[in-house]
Amino acid sequence: MNKRYYKPEQIIMKLREAEIQIGKGLKTSEACRNIGITENTYYRWRKKYGGMQPNQAKHLKVLEEENSRLKKLVADLSLDNAILKEFNAGKY
């Protein structure tokens, strides 16, 4: 079975569909089956995207990308700093 990848906006729409079906009285497992995902996926998505609007999901993605970029910068600067400290200590 091939793995499907959904955009955050699509995930939010699927979560809304599931919530509507659950609100109508379907069990969570049945609602998940109707929208084409597993129950584990539903709970994982609900934990991450529950209560979000599509524009908030876009903003979250931008923030996650920036956070990743900044973490790489900090790692590079820390490595440079450690190298300079060793050099100044006279180990080379």
Sequence and secondary structure as in RCSB ss.txt:
>XXXX:A:sequence
MNKRYYKPEQIIMKLREAEIQIGKGLKTSEACRNIGITENTYYRWRKKYGGMQPNQAKHLKVLEEENSRLKKLVA
DLSLDNAILKEFNAGKY
>XXXX:A:secstr
       HHHHHHHHHHHHHHHHTT  HHHHHHHHT  HHHHHHHHHHHTT  HHHHHHHHHHHHHHHHHHHHHH
HHHHHHHHHHHHHTT  
